Amino acid sequence: MNVGNILTLIGGLGLFLYGMRVMSDSIEKAAGAKMRSFLAFFTKNKFVGMLFGMIFCAIIQSSSATTVMVVSFVNAGLMNLFQAAGVIMGANIGTTITSQLVAFNLSQIAPVFLMLGVIIVMFCKKEKVKKVGEVILGFGVLFMGLSLMSGSMAGLKESPFIISLLSNLKNPLLGIFIGFLITAIIQSSSVTVSILLLMAQQGLLPLGICFYIILGCNIGACTSALLASLNGNKDAKRAALIHFLFNVIGTVIMAVLLLVGENWVENMITTLSGGNIGRSVANAHTLFKVFQVLILLPFSGAIVKMTYLFVPGKDEEVSDSGFKLEYIGPTNVFSPSTAVVEATKELERMGNMAITNLNRAMNALITMDENEIAEVYRVEKQIDYMNHAITDYLIAINQSTLPIDDIKSIGGLFHVVNDIERIGDHAENVADSAIERREKNIEFSPAAQKELAEMMDKVIRIMTYSMDMFSHNSQKHLQEILELEDSIDEMERHLQETHIQRLTKNECTPDASMIYSDLISGLERVADHATNIAFSILDEEPEEDKRIVMES
């Protein structure tokens, strides 16, 4: 084997890895948002979750990416551990589709995929069509890489060193370790098995040792999710452990079966594969995974409970004064497919905090309680921190490989975080008024207090409806929000006139009048910000959306 063959082998491996990355990323960008919503919906039952996990992983071609996504779902509270277990087990079957495709040896038509992909990417203007072109292009690059590797591996048979090295590879534990090590390094069991398949086709490895290397790949594939979970909450760590325990237990069961009846298993798979050793490796990969799922899926609940032995206890409650984010940031699991979902969860938390703080500020205005006023200022600092942190996060993920639908929603999220921060500022303004009222001993008339309470009730309702629309991406409360906003606008105009009348009749002081006027104006602006949040889930600008809804 000469230097040229070695360089060709390395280059072929590079093309294969790049092609798989392009294909997987493009599929995730083109359909990631829709698949993510399906994933959240179809995981209510562990059997359905297993089937969908299998389909999902077969589409995006990566069990590691699927499991990392599941870990981030669990971290964000969108999926429980029992649902995650089914999806993870299904993903283990779905990942075998790559080796099945490689076994078909489509290298001869790879140039056709390359040309077709290039044409679509260069000449199509629609972003989603371009992503389809990138998928086809990645498919072509992948098989061109396989073709180069296959050709260069033929030279390995002429190397005495390689022949001597591989002929000594007979120990099952060594085979498992090699499979684990290679997969842990390149972060893809599909790639490892595909290389293994090519080596078997060239006669470099017997089928028996390939079985053990495949088992090692199962464990190596867990490293991505385990690393991703390190910064997650306890349930995220448990989700990664489900993947690890499933693969370790499955590997042990299969290793024992192979040690007892390797010849029978080898003969069965060879017969099913028509004597084709490449097809035998691919089928072994698939059958081993299917067998593991059939054996362990009924015990998924026990595996979930087992994770609590390794990760006991509950997460510490996050204090608002701790200036921490719960779902996003450097200390949380990051997956492009769930980044926008997690940002939305954090914005939902920020919005609810702003609603509570405004309500607290209005109560403090009446009671003039020092502790309540101090709490308003403390929470407002937390909201300001979240505003900057979430904005920085949105800027960062906007530069990553997000699904197309999520890219479109980023702009709306920037507006939402700004609107929530403005609502928080209004709570601070109310607290300022409470301090002024206490220091100057300003009294509100019973009528003024009643009017403020009525307006505040409407403002709390419109904010609650808006956050519900935003967090659930639903237009359920759209009409109520429009009616409430009109009502609050009209109420603000009416109350301004009423309080001027009280002022002219000397029923209230000028100081009380100024505070009262600022309060109702501020509450009206809060309602405007709440309406903006609600309309952020729609495609048009808020004013255009309102016009369309009212006309309909």
N, C-alpha and C positions, 0 to 999 in steps of 0.2 A: 504493500500500500504506500503510495507516494504522497508528497506534500499536497499535490493538486487534489487528490481524493479527500484529504482531511479538510482542506479549505472548502471544497464543494459540500462536504457533510455539514460543516459549521454554517455555511451560507444557506443550505437547504433548511436546517433547523431554524435559522433566523427567519426565513420566509414563512415557514410553517407557523411559528409562534406569532409573527406579525399578522398573518392572514387570519388566524383564529381570533386575535385581539380586535382587528378591524371588523370582522363579521359579527362578533359578540357585541361590541360597542354600538355598531350601527343598528342592530336589531333592538338593542335596549333603548337607543335614542328614538327610533321610529315608533316603537310600540310599548316602551317601558311604562309610560303613565297608565295606559289601558290595562296592560298585564298586571300592573301593581294593584289597580282597583279590583280586577278579577281575583287576584291573589287574596286580597283582604275579604272578598265576598264569599269565595268558594272554600273557605277553610273552617266552616262551622262544624263540619263532621270530619273526623280524622281520616276516614277512607276516601272521601271526596277530596280532602286536602292532599292526601298522598297522590291521587290521580292528577290533580292539578299541578302539584309540585313536579311530578314526572314530566308533564307536558311543558310546563314553564321552563324547566331546566333543559329539555330537549330543544326548545326554541332558542334560548340564549346561549346554549352550548357551554355552560359552566356551573357545576354544582357548587363550587366555591363562591361564585357571585350570588347564586341563589341563596345559599346559606347565610352569607353576609347580609343580604337583604332581609332575610327572616330575622336575623339577630337585631338589625336596626328596627324592624317592625315591633319586636318584643320590647326593645329599649324604649320605643315611643309609646308603648301601651296599646298598640293597634292589634296585637295578636297575643293570645296567651300561650303558655308553654305546651299545652296539650295540642293546640292547633299547629304550633310550630313543629312538633314531633312528626306529624303526618306529612307535612310539606317537605321536611328534611329527608325523610325516608324515600319519598317519591323522587326527590332530586337525585338521589343516588342511582336510581334506575335511568332517569332522563339523561344523565351525563354519558351513558354508554353509547348514545347515538353517534358520537364522533368516531369512535373506533369502528362502528358498523359501516359508516360512510367510507372510511379509509380502506376497509376490507374490500369494497367494491372496485377499488383501483380506478378512479376516475381521472387519473393524471393525463391521459391522452386527450381529454376534452377540456382540460384546464385552460388552455389558451382561448377557447371560445368564451368561457366565463370572464376571463381577463378583459377581452375586447368588449364584450357586452357591458361589463361593469364600467369600463372607462368611458364608453359612449354615453351611458346614462348619467354618470357623474359630471361629464364635461358639458353636455348639451341640454340637460333637463333643468328647468328653473325651479320647480316645486321642491321644497326642502325634503318632504317625505319620500318623494320619488328618488331624489338623490341618495337618501339613506338606503333605499332598496338597491340602488346601483352599487353602493359601498358594500352591502352584504354580498352581492354577486361577485364584486371585485375581490373581497376578502376570501370568498370561497375559491376563486381561481388562484390567488396567491398561495393559499393553504396547500392546494394540490400540486402546484408547481414546486413548492418546497418539498413535498413528499416525493415527487419524482426525482429531484436532485439527491435527496437523502438515500432513496432506494438504489439509484445508480452508483453512488459513492460507497454504499455498504457492500456492494458486490466485491470491492477491492479488499474489504476486511478479511475475507476468506483466504486471501493470499498472504496474510501477515501471521507468521509463526507466534509472535507475542500475543496477538488477539486470540488466536486459536487456543493457545495454552491457557490464557486467562479465563476464557469462557468455558473451557472444558472442565475447569476446577470449580465452576459455579454449580454445585450440586446440593449444597446445604440449604434446606428449606428456610431456616431462620435468616441465613445470609440473603436469600432471595427476597424475603419480606423486608429486611432492613434496606436493601438497595432500592426496592420499590418505594419505600417510605422516604428515603433520603432524596431521591431524584424528584419525586412529586412535591416534597416540602420546599425544595429549592425553586423549581419552575412554577409552583403554585397551580398545577393542573394535572389531574390524573388522566384526563383525556389525551394530553400530549404524551405522557409517559407510556400509556398503553399503545398509542399509535406508533411510537418509536419501537416499542417491544414487538409489535405486529410486523413491522418492516424487518427487524432483525430475525424474527422467526421465519419469515418468507425467504430470507437469504440463507437459511440453514445455520445461522450463527447461534441460535438458542433452541434447545428442545422444548416441546410443549409443556412437559412436566414442571420445569423450573419457571416457565412463564406464569403458571398458575399462582405460584407463591409471590412472584414480583407484583402481580395484579393485586393480591391481598395486601401487600405493603403499600400500594398506591392508595388503597382505601383509607389507611390511617394518615398518610401524608397529605391527603386532600383536606384534612381537618384543620391544618395549620392556619389557613387564611381566616376562618371564622374565629378560631381561638385568639388570634392576634387582634382581630377587629373588636372582640368582646372585652378586651382588657380595660378599655376606657368606658365601657358601658355600665349599666346598673347590674344588680345581682341577677335579675331575670335574663338579661342579655348574656351574661356569663353562663347561666344554666342552659340557654338555648344552644350556645356553642358546644357545651358539654354533652347535650343530647346527641349532636352530630358525632362527637368524638366517641362516646360510649357505644352508640349504635354500630359504628364502624369497627371499633376494637372488639366488641362482643361478636359481631358477625364474622370478623377475621379469625378469631379464635375457633369458632364453630366450624368454619370452612377448612381451616388448617388441620383440625382434628379429623374431619371427614376425608381430607386428601391423604393424610398420613395412613389412615385405615384402608381406604379404597381408591388410591390414586389411579391405578390401572383401569378400574371400572369407570371412573369419572372421565379419564382421558379417552377411553374407547367410545363412551357415549357421546362426548362432545365432537370427537373426530367423525363419528358416523353421522351426527346431525349436520356437520359442516361439509359433508361430501368429500372428506379427505383433504380439504384445503386448509393448510396450517394457519394462514392469515385469517381466514374466516373462523377457524377454531379459537384463536386468541380473542377475536371480537365477541364471539358467542360465549366464551368462558366469562369474559368481563360482564356481559349482560346477565347470563344465567346466575352467576354468583350473587349479583346484586338483587335479582328477583327472589332468589332463595332466601337471602338475608331478610328482605322485607316481609316475605310470607311468614317467616319464623318469628320475627321480632315485632311486627306491627301490633299483634294482639297484646303484646307486653309493653306498648309504648308508655302507658300510664306508670308502670313500674320503673321504666327508665327515667321518666320525668321526676318521680319521687327520689330516685337514686341521686339525681343532681343536687338535691337539697343536702345530702350528706357531704358533698364536696364544697358547696356554697351555701352554708346555713345562714339563717337570720333574714332580716329585712333591711332595705335601704334606709339610711338615716333620712329623716324629714329635712327637706331643704328649706331653710329659713329665708324669708324675704330679705332680711337684713344681711344675709350672706352674700348678696350680689352674685348669684349663680344662675346659670341657665340649666334647665332640666333635660332638654331634648337635643340641643345642638351645642356646637363648640368643640374645642380641642380635646375635651375630656369625655366625649361621647362617640358612639359608633358612627362612622360616616359611610354612606353608600349613595352614589349619584341617583339611583332609582328612587330612594326614599328621602333625599335631602329636602325637597320642597314640602313633603308631608310633615317632616319633623319641624321645619321652619313654621309651618302653619300651626302645629301643636303649640309651639312656643309663643306665637302671636296670640293664639287663643288664651293661653295662660296670662299673657301680658294684658289682653283686653279685659278679661275677667277681673284682674287686679285693678285696672283703671276704673271699672264700674264700681267695685267695692269701695275704692278710695274716694270716689266722688260722693258716694252715699255717706261715707264716714265724715267727709268734710262738711256736707250739708247738715248732718246731725250736730257736728261740733259748732257750726254757726249758731244753732239754736241754744245748745247747752253751754257753749263756751268752755268746754272741758279741756284743760291743758294737755292731758295725756292723749286725748283724741287728736288734738291739733298736731302734737309732736309725731303721732303715728302717721298722719297724713303726709308730713314732710319726709318721714323716713321711707314710706312706700313710694313716694314720688322720686326719691333718689334711685330706688330700685328700678322704677319704670324708665328713668333716664338711662341707667346703665343698660337695661335690656334694649332700649332703642338703639344705642350705639353698637352693642354686641350683635344684635340681629341684623342691623344694616351691614356691618362688616361681613357677617356670615353670608348674607344674600349676594354681596359683591363677589365674595370668594367662590360660591357655588355657581354664580353666573358665568364664571370663567372655566368651569369644569364640564365634563361630558354628560350634560343633563338630557333626558328625553325631550323631544321637540315640544310636546304639550306643556311640559313644566317650564321650558324656557319662556313660553308665551305668558305664563302666569307670574313670572318674577317681577315684572313691572308693577303689577297690581299689588304684590306683597310690599314693595317699597312704599307705595301710597298708604297701605294699611298701617304699617309700623309708624308712619308719620302721623296719621290720624289718631291712633291710639295715644301717641306721645302728647299730642295737642289736648286730648281729653284729660290726660294726667296733669297737664299744666293748668287746666281750668280747676281741677280739684285743689291745686296749690293756691290758686287765686282765691278760692272760697275760704281756705284756711287763713290766708292773709286778712280777708274781710272779718273772719271770726276774731282774730287778734285785735284788729282795729275796733271792732264792736266792744270787746271787753275793756280795752284801754280807755276808750272814750265814753264808756257806759251808755252805748247807743241802744235804744229800745225799738223793737219792731211792733207794730200794731197787730192784734190778733188777725185782722183781715189780711195783712201782708204775709204773716206766717202761713195762713191757710192757702193763699195763692201760690206761695213758693212750694209748699208741700204738693199741691196739685200739679204744678208744672214739673217738679222733680219726679213725681210718679210717672208722668208720660215720658220723661227723658230716660229714666231707668228702663222702662218698657222698650223704647226704641233701641237703646243700646243692647239690651238682652236679645231682642229679635235679630239685630244686625250681627252680633257675634254668633248666634245660632246659624244664621244663613251662611256666614263665612266659614265656620268650622265644619259644617256638614255639606258645604258647596250645594246648597239647596235654595230654591226660590219660594219656599213654603210661606214665609212671612212678608213677601214682597209688597203685597197690597196693604197690609197693616202698617208697614213702615212708611209707605207713601202717605197714607191717611194721617198717621201720627205726625209726620214732619209738617204737613200742611196745618194740622191742628196746633202744633207747637209754634209755628210761625205766626199764626193768627192770635194765639194766646199771648205771645210776646208783645205784639202790637197793642192788644187790648190792655195788658197789664201796665205797659208804659203810660198809656193814656190815663188809666185809673190812678196810678200813683202820682201823676202830675196833679190830678184833681185833689188828691189827699194833701199834697204839698201846698197847693193854693189855699186850701181850707185850714192850714196849720194843724192838720191831723198827724203829720210826721215832720221830723226835723230835716234840714238840708243834708246833714251827714248820713242819716238813715236813708234818705232818698237816693243819694249817690251810690251807696252800697247796694240797695235794692235794684236800682237800674242796671248796675254792672252785673249783678247776679242773674237777672232774667236774660240779659243779652248774652252772657256766657253760656247759660243753659241752652239757649237757642243755637249757639254755635256748636255746642256738644252734639245736639241733634243732627246738625249738618254733617259733622265728622262721622257720626254713627251711620248716617245714610250713605256716605262715601264708602264706608267699610262694607256695607251690604251690597252695594253695586260693584264692588271690586271683583266679584265672581262672574260678572257679565262681561261681554266683549267690548261694548261701547263705553264711551265716557258717561259718567253719572247723569249729567243733564240730558244727554241724548237717550239714555236708558229710561229716564223718567218720562220723557215725552212719548216714547214708544209704548210704555206700559199704560199711560193714561189714555192714549188714543185707542188702545186695544180694549 
